[in-house]
C-alpha cells in the first residue's frame, strides 16, 4: 500500500476510534441518544449528557493530544540519538515529574495538600504544577550537561542515570510514607486521561499544538541528522543548536503530558517504529504528521480497551498501553529483524 493511501486510512481510523471512545465505556449509552447529544440535542437522562460532554469528550481529546505529543517526541529521540530504543522517558523527564509529584504527595502529605485546597487550589492543578517543576529540574540539568557533552550517546546515558537517581529518591519517600499517601502516589503513576478538562485541556492543547508545529519545522534537520553529524554540518547545520532545540521541544511535550496525565509508557517507543514500518520511509516530513496521527490511534485504542465496555471497572491507561504496546514493539522488532537499518 502506497504512502499516499496510508494517510487517508490513518485519518479515517483516528475518526472512527475517536467516536468509538465517545460511545463506548463502562456506562452504556444508546447509540441514537449519544448521536443526539453529540449533535447538540438534550437527553432525558441528564447523566448521559454529563458523561459525554464533561468526561468522555475531554478524555478523548486528551488521548489525541497525549498520543501525538509522545509519539512525535519518541520519533525525535530515536533520530537524535540514532537509537531504535530511545524514548522520551529515557531522558529522565518522566522520572523528574514523578519526583515532583512524589514530593507533593509523599513528602508534603495529605494534610498540607488539604490546606492548599482550602486556599482554592485544586488537587489536579497541584499535581500538574509539582510534576512540571520536577520535569523542569531534570530538564535544566540536561541543558547544562548538553552544553559540555557533544556525544549524543553520553547525553542519553546521563539522562538514564538522572532518571534512575530521581526514581531512587522517590522510592525512598515511598518506603517511609504513610499508606494513604503511598496509595495516592501509586494511583498517579498508573496514568490517567480522565483528569484533564477546562483550562487544563486548553493549556495542554496549546503546548502540544505549538510543539508539533515546531517539530515539523525541524523535519529537514532531522533528516540530515539521520545521515550523520558530519553530513549535517557539511550542509551548514549547527548540530549543537539543533540538538538543543530537539531536547527543549521533546522535554516540553513530554513534561506537559506527564504533568497532566501522569507517566504513559510505550507510546513514544512503539509508534515511530510502527509508522516507519507502515510507510516504509525515514523522511520526517512524512513521519512527523504520520506519528501525530498514529499516536492518538494507539492511545484511543488503549483507552477503549481500558474502559472494558459493559463493565463497571476501568483499568489504568498505563496497563492498557503496556499490554498492547509491549507485544507491538516485539512484533515490530521481529518483523524488521534489524532496527538499525532505519538509522
N, C-alpha and C positions, 0 to 999 in steps of 0.2 A: 504494500500500500504506500503510495507516494506521500511526501511531506505535506503537499497541499490538501490532501484528503484528510490527514490526521487532525488538522486544526478544527475543521467543522465537527469531526467526530468527538474531539475533546470538548468543544463548546457545547454540543448537544448533551453529552454525558454530564457536564457540570450543571446544566439547567435542570436535567431530569433528577439528578441526585439532590440538588438544592430543594426542588419541590417535594421529593420523597422525604427529605429531612424535616420539612414542614408538616407533612401529612402523617408520618409515622411516629410513633412514640409509645410511652407507657400508658398514656391516656388515649383511648380510641375516639377519634372524631370522624363522623361520616364524611365521605368524600364530597358529597353535594354541599354539606354545611361548611366544610373547610373552604371550598371554592367560593361560596357565597360570602364568607367572612373576608377572605383574602382580596376579593374584588370590591370591598368597601361596604358590604351589607352588614346588617345586625343579626345576631343569633339569639334565639330564645334562651339558650343556655349561656349565661354570661361567662361561665368558667372557660368555655371553648374560645371565646373572643380574647380573654385574658391570656390563655395559654399560647395562642398563635401570635398575638401582637407583642406580648411582653416577655415571652420565654423562647418560643421556637424561632421566630424571625431573628431576634438578636443573636441567638446561639448559632443559627445557620450562617449569618453574616460574619460572626467571629470565626467560624470554621473556615470560611473563604479567605479571610484576611490572614489568619494564622497559617493556613496551608500555603498560601502564596509567599508569605514572608520567610517561612522556614525552608521551603524548597529552593527558593532563589538564593537564600543565604548559604545553603548547603552547596549549591552549584558554584557559587563564588569561592567558597573554601576549597573545594576539590580542585578547582582550576588554579587558584593562587598557590596552593601547596603541592599541586600536581600529585595528589594522593587520593586514590579512589575511596578511601575510608574516612576522609576528613569530613567533619560536620560542624555546625555552629557550636554544639555543646563542648567540643574538644578545645575551644579557646578558653574555657573556664567561665563563660558568661552565665550559663545556666547555674553553675555552682555558686557564682557570685550572687545571683538572685536568690538562691537558696540560703546563702549566708545572711543576706539582708532580712529575708523573711524569718529565718531562724532566730535572728537577734530580736525581732519584734515579738514573736510568739513564745520562744523558749527562754530568752534572757529577760525580756521585759515582763512576760507573764500576762495572764488574763486580767489581773487587777489593773495594771497600767493601761491595757487596751481599753478596758471598760471606762476608765477615767477620761481617756481621749475621746471615746464615743460620746460621753456626756457633753463634750465641747462642740458636738455637732459634726465630728469627723467620722465618716462611715468606715466600717471594717474593711470593705473591699478597697477603698482608697488608701487605707493604711498599709494593706498588704502590697498594693501596686507601688506605693511610694517607697516602702522599705526594700522591696525587690529591685526597684530601679536604682536605689542607692548602692546596693550590693553589686549589681551588674556594672554600675559606673565605676566602682572602686577597682574591680578587676580589669575593666576596660582601660582605666587610667594607667595601671601598672603595665599593661600590654603596650600601650602607646609609648611609654618611656623605654621599654625593652626594644621595641621596634626601631627606635631611633639609633640604637647602638648595635643591633644584631641585623646583619644583612642576609643571613641564611634563613630561608623560609622553614626548613626542617627544624632548625634550632628554635625558631619562634613557635612552631607548633608544639614542640616538646615542652617549652616554657609554659604555654597555655595549658597543656595537660597537667603539668606539675602544679600550676596555680590552682587548677580545678581540684586536684587531689588534696592540696593543702586546705583549701576552703571547706571541702567536704569533711575533712578530718576535724576542723574546728566545729563545724555544725554537728558532727557525730558526738563530740564531747558534750555539747549542750544537750543533745538528746539523752545522753547517758544520765545526766544529773537533773533532768527535767521532771516535772510532775506529770502524772498520766494524762490529765486533761490537756495540758499544753502539748504534750507529745502527740496525742491523737489529732489535735488541730493542725500541727505541722505536717504530719503524715498525710492528712487529707489534702493539704495544699500540694504535696509532692505528686499526688495522683494526677494532677492536671484537671482543668475544667473549662469547658466552653460556655457554660451557662451563667457565669458570674459577671459578664460584661454587658452593660446596657447604658442607655442615656449618654451622658457626657463622656464616659469611659469609651464607649464604642466610637464616638466622634473622634476622640483623641487617637485611639488605635488606628482608625481608618486614615487619618491624616498622616500619621507616621509611616504606615505601611505603603500607602499610595506614593508618597514622596520617595521612600526608599526604593520602591520598584522602578519608578521613573529614573532615579539616579543610577540604579543597576543597569538599566538599558543603555544609558549614555556611556557606560563603561564597556559595552559589548566588544568593540573593536580592540580595546586594550586587553581584555580578557583573551580574545582570540590570539593576540600576539604573545601573551604570556604562555599559552599552550605550546608554542614553538620554542620556548626557552627565553631566559632573560637576556642573553646576548643578542638574540634576534630582535627582541623588543627594543633594546637600546639602539640597535642599528636603524630602527625606524624613527628614532628620536623620542621614544617614550621614556619618561623618567620613572624607572621601575620602583624606586623607593617611595615616590609620591603616590603612584598608583596603588602600591601595596597598602599604604596608609589609608587611602580613600576606601579601598575594599574592606579593610578592617573596621573602619568607622561605620560604614554602611551596614556591614554584617552585624556588628555589635548592637547598633541601634535597632535594627529589625528584630534580632533575636531577643534583645533585652526587653523591648516593648511587649512582645508576645509572651515571654516568660513572666513579666511583671503582672500582666492582666490575666493570663490563663494558667500560669504555673508551667513547670517543665513538660514539654511534649516531645517524646522521642521518636526516632526512626524516620520521620517525615523528611528531615533535612538530608539524610543519607540515602534514602530509598528512591525518592522522586527524581533526582538528577540522573541516576543510572537508568531508571525506567524510561525516562524521556529520551535519553540518548539511544537506548535500545529500540524504542518505537520509531524515532525519526531518522536514526542512522546518520547523525551529524554531530559535529563538535562546534558548530558555528553558534556563538552566543546570541547573535541577532535573532536566531530561531529558538534556541534553547531557553532563553530567559522568559519570553512570552509563554512558551510551552510549559515550563515549570510553574509559572504563575497560574496556569490553568490546571495542570495535573495535580499540584499540591492540594488545592481545595477538593478535587475529586476524591483523592485518597482520604483526606480528613473527614469529609462528609460521609463517605462510606463507613469509616470507622465510627463516626458518631451514630449512624443508623444502627450499626451492629451493637454499639454500647448501650443503646436505649432498649434493646430487646423488645421490639413491638409486641404489644399484647401482654406484657409483663410489667409488674409494678416496680421491679428492680432496674436501676440504671447503673451500669458499670462505669468506673473512671475511664476517661478518654485514653490515658496512658496504657491501660491494659489492652484496650482495643488496638491501638497503634502498634503495640508490641506483638500481639497475636497475629496481626495482618502484616505488619512491616517486616518482622524478622524472617518469616518464610519468603516474603517477596524479595528481600535482599539476597537470601540464599539462592533463590531461583535465578536471579539476575547474574550472580557470580558464576553459577554453574553453566548458565546459558552463554555468557560472554567468554567463559573459560579463562581469559586473561584480561582483567580490568585495566592493566597498564597500557593496553593498546589504545585506550581512549585518551591517554595523556602523553 
